[in-house]
Amino acid sequence: GKIGKCSVNILRGFGMKVIAYDAFPDKSSDIEYVDLDELYARSDVITLHCPLFPATKHMINKESIAKMKDGVLLVNSSRGGLINTEDLLEAVKAGKFRGVGLDVCEKEHEYFFEDRSNITDKDPVLNELLQELGISKVRLAKYLGVSRQMVYNYLELENINKWPKEKKILLFKLLDIDDGDDGTIGSIKVTTDYLMSVESRLNQGVKSISDLDSYFDFKGLNKDEQTLLGDITYLLKEKMLDESQKQENYYTILYLYHMLQSVDNVPEIKYILGYMSKTTGFTNPEEYKFNEDKQFIFEGILYSALTLYNNGGASRGKLAESHKRFVQEIEQKNEEKLSRTQQLNTIKVQALRELGYTEINESNAQEVIEKIAEIESRKV
């Protein structure tokens, strides 16, 4: 890709010999292309510059790391999911790498993108158990009914016994223990049966603690749909509670709400959402869940437009003129909508007068609607 080629030029400026792997090599380039196994074996420094697809997910794993030189430097500024985090950590602990540079990491959305370099695990026994059980901070926060930041605060305490009483009891129930002493937690044997029992309690706890039932009727939704709705609501709440970007987040969510209201009448909204899901690595770029031809065309146009935007390729004057036409078109649509609303109000008043009513109510609504349709038909 373009970033990889730019990196090649920069690295050559430092006198480095560069080899590369690409699924689609640029035949016009003077770069020496090799297969992955040869790249792993020969490289002193490995940098990743590729998107996250099913084929590239966890491309850096226990097997590929074993093929690398001892003391290799690994740099990832592309997508966190390219690296199997557990395999990487094992190799780091074993001294495989001279250094690892990560601008991204797997499941980074679970964290608040803030400097945590000065934070240490004051309860390492509990933290190690949670990691072994595969319980993320997000799921634990849902189970406890608190924010992720509050979970971090709890985990900074010396042990569970320092937690607030209500949250401490919930964690005792989850782990099936009677106290929070390190000896008790350290004696837990993580077997398959124990994992399954914790998972069951975790899922049940999230379901029972969540107050979504107070706001939503889940009847008719399957398990996946209920989970999706719950996750969306939880994420929206997290955004709303973020004081650092409160106003910006509010309008982001408001505009998203407007988009959802309009999605049935404006199919392009679905294509925009699909495009964004693909560019952020959540969805395979070759996946089409809507009208494939239209979605394909729209994504190509949107890609070209965003490339132009990111590269600053259009003049300010042309953009101003284009935006002016955009505003004029919207104003015209709003005027037409207002005119239609006024017209309907006039017809409604006429219908009420002809029927001898002063207002629409539950008993005469159907009759008034039929009269409105009749009056409109007279004008055809």
N, C-alpha and C positions, 0 to 999 in steps of 0.2 A: 504493500500500500504506500500512499504518499508519505505518511509519517515514517515508515520504515526506511524509505529511500532518503529522506532528509537526515535520518539518524546515521545512515551509511556515510553521507558526506561529512557530517560532523565528526564521526569517529575516525574517518580517514585523515581529517585535519590534525588529529593527535598521533598520526603515524601508525594507526592500527591496521592490521590485515583483517578484512571483513569477509566472512562467508555468510550465506543466507539460505533459508528454506522458504519456499512459497509454493502453495498448491497450484498457482498459475504464474510461473516465472515470466518475467519481462524479457523477451528474447532480444530486445534492442538495448538492454542494459549490459554494462561490463561487469556486473556483480557476479561472483562465483556462487552458483547455486549448487547445494548438496542436499542429500536426503537427511532426515531428522537424526538418524542414528549417527551419521558421520558428523553432523553439527554438534551433537552432544559430546562426542568423543574428542573433537579437536578444539573446542572453544574454551578460552579462559574467562570470557565474559559472555553471558547470554542475555539478550534483551527481547522482550515479547512485544510484537506490534500486530495484533490480529483481533478480529471481532470474536465474540462469544457465540458459537454455534454448538449444536449437539456434538458435532465432530471435533470441536476444539475444547470442549469442556473437560477440565482436569487433564489437559495434555501434559502438564507437568505433574507427575505422580511418582509413586515409589519406583516403578519400573524405569521411567525416563531419567529420574535422578540418579539411579544406579549406573546409568550409561555415561554420566558426566564425569569430568575430571574432579579429583579431590582438590578443594580450594577454589572452585569456580565461583565467580560472581554472578548472581541472578538478579535481573531487574525486570519488574512488571509495571508498566504504566498504561496498560490496555484495559483488561477486564479481570476482576478478581477471580471469577469462576474458571479462568484458564489453569489455575493452580489448585491442586488438592491440598487444602490447608493442613490437614492432619499429617499427611505424608511430608509436607515441607517442614513442619515443626519437628517431626522425628529426625529428619536429616540435619536440621540446624543443631538440635541437641547432641547429635552424634558427631558434629564438627565437620560435616561434609562441605559446607560453604565457607568461603573466605568472607563473604558478605551477601546480604539479600536486601534489595531496595524495592519497596512496595509503595506505589502511589495509590493502589487499589487493593482491596482484599475481599475474599469471599464473604457474603452475608454482611457487607459493611453497612447496609441499610438499617441494621439493628442498633447502630450506634449514632451518637449525636454529633459526629464530625467536630470534636473538640479535643484539645490537647489533654491526654490522660497519662503523659509520660511520668508524672509525679505520683501517680496512683498505684499503690501496690495492693495485692490481695491480702487483707489482714486476716482472712479466714480461709487459708489455702486448702484446708481439708474439705470444706463445703464446696469451694469453687471446683476442685478436682472432681468431686462426686457429681456435680451438676454437669460438667463437661463429659464425664463418662456416661451419664444418662442421656446425653444429647438434648438437654433442656436449655433452650436459648433464653436470653434476657427478655425477649419479646413475649415468649410463651409464659415465662415465670411472672412477668408483669401482668399479663391477662389473668392468670390464675389468682394472683394476690389482689387484683383490682387496683393496681397503682401504675404510675408511669414508669418507663424504663429508667429514667434518671433516679427515681426513688429506689429501684432495685439496685442500681450501682451504689447508692448511699447505704443500703442495708448490707451489701456485701463488703463494704469497707469497715464494718463493725468487727470487733474481735471474734465474736461467735454468735450463733443464733440466739443465745439467751439474752443478748443485748437488743434484739429486735423488738418492735412494738408487740404487745401481747397478742393482739388479734392476728397479726401476720405470722407471728411465731407459731401459733397453734395451727394455722393453715399449712405451714411448711412441715410441721411435725406430722400432720395427717398425710401430706403428700408422700413423705419419705417413710411413713409408717414407723416412727420412732417416738419415744417417750420424753426425751430430753435432747438438748443441743450440744452436749459435751463432745469434744473432739474424739474421745474414745468411742462414743456411741456411733458417730458418723463414720469413723475410720473402720469400724467393725462390720459395716454393711458390705455384703457380698453381692456384687452386681451380676446376677444370673439372668437367664432369659425370662424366667417366671417373674423375677423382681422387676425387670424392665417393663414387662407387659402390665404388671399391676400398677406401677407408677404412671405409665402412659394412660391407663384407664382412669385413674384418680385425677390426673392432670386434665384430661378431656372433660370429665364430669365436673370438675371444679370450675373450669372456665365457663362451662355451660350454665352452672348454677349461680356463679357469681355475677355473670353478665346481666346487666339490667336491660338488655335489648328487647326482651319480651314486653317490657312496659311501653315500648315505642313501636314495635313491629309485630305484625301477625305473620309468623313463619309458616302458617298452614299452606300446604301446596308446594313448598320448597323442599328440594332434596338436601341431603347432608352437605354436598359441595356448595350448593347455592347459599345455604345458611352460613357456612363457614366464610364464603366470599363476602357476603353482606356484613357479617360480624367484623371481618378484618378491615373492610373499607371504613366502617363506622369507627373502629378503634383508631385507624390511621388519621381519619378526619379530626377526631378529638385531639390526638397528639399534636396535629398541626395548629388547631385552634388554641391550644394551651401554650404554644411556643411564643413566649413574650418577646423574643428578639426579632421576630418577623410577623407579629400578630396581624397588622393591617394587611400586609402583602399576602399572607396566607388566607385571610378572610376573603379577599377579592379573588384569589386563585380558586378557592372552593366555590364562591358565588358564580364565577364564570363557568366552572365545571357543571354546576347545577343548571345553569342556563343551557349548556350544551346538551345535557341529558334530557331536558324538556323539549328540545328541538330535534332530537336524533331521528324521530320517525319521519319528519318532513324534510330533513337535510341529510341525505345518506353520506355526504362527504365527511360528516362528523365522525362516523364509524371508521372511515378510511384514515382520518387524521390520528385517531386513537390507536388504530392498528399500526400505523407507521411509527408512532412514538414508542409503542411496545417493542417493535423490532429494533429500532435504533438504540434503545437502551438495553438490549440484550435479553429481554424477557421472552421474546418470541422468535422462532425461526423465520428469517427473511423470505423464505420461499413458501410460507404458510399463508393461505388466503381463506378467511372464514366468511367473507361476504361475496359479492359479485366479483369473481376473479378477474375478469377483463377490466372492469371499471376500477377495481382496487389497484391492479397492476399499473394502469395508465396514471391514476391519481398519484401513486407513490413515486413514479418516475418524475412527474411534474413537480411534486413537492420536494423531492431530492434536489432537483435542479434549482428551484427557488431558494432553498435553504443554503445550498452551496454558494449561490450568488450573494446571499445575505452574509454568510460567514466570511466570505472573501472580500466583502465590500466592493463587489464588482459593478454596481450600478451608481450612476451619478446622483448627487443630492437633488438636482433639479428634476430629473426624471422620476425619482421616487416621490417628490413633493407633488408632481402632477398626477401620478398614479394614485396617491393617497387622496388627493382632492376629488378625483372621480369616484373613489371608494366611498367617501363621505357623502357626495351628492347622490349616489345610488341608494344609500341607506336612508337619507332624508326623504327621497322620493317614495321609497317603500313605506316609510312611516306615515307620510302624508296620505298615501293610498289607503293604508290601514285605518287612519283616523277618519278619512272620508267614508269608508265602508261602515265604521262603527256609528258615525253620525246618521248614516242612511238607515241602518238597522234600528236605531233609536227612534227615528221618525216613523218608520213602518210599525214599530211596536206601539207607539202612541196612537197611531191611526187604528190599529187592530183593537186596542182596548176601547177606543171611542166607539167603533162600529159595533162592538159586542156589549157596550154599556157597562164596562168595568172601569175601575180607577187604578187597579194594580194587578200584577200577576201573583197568584198564590197557588198553593198545592192543589186546590180543587179545580181551578180553571186553566192551569198551565197548558195542558194538552190542547184545549180549545183555542187558546191564544196562539200557540205555535202553529196550529193548522190555519188560522186566520192570517198569520204573517206570511205563510207559504202561499196562500191564495192571493194576497195583495201583491206579492212579488211576481206571481205568474201573470198578473194583469199587464205588467210592464213588458212582458216578453213579446 
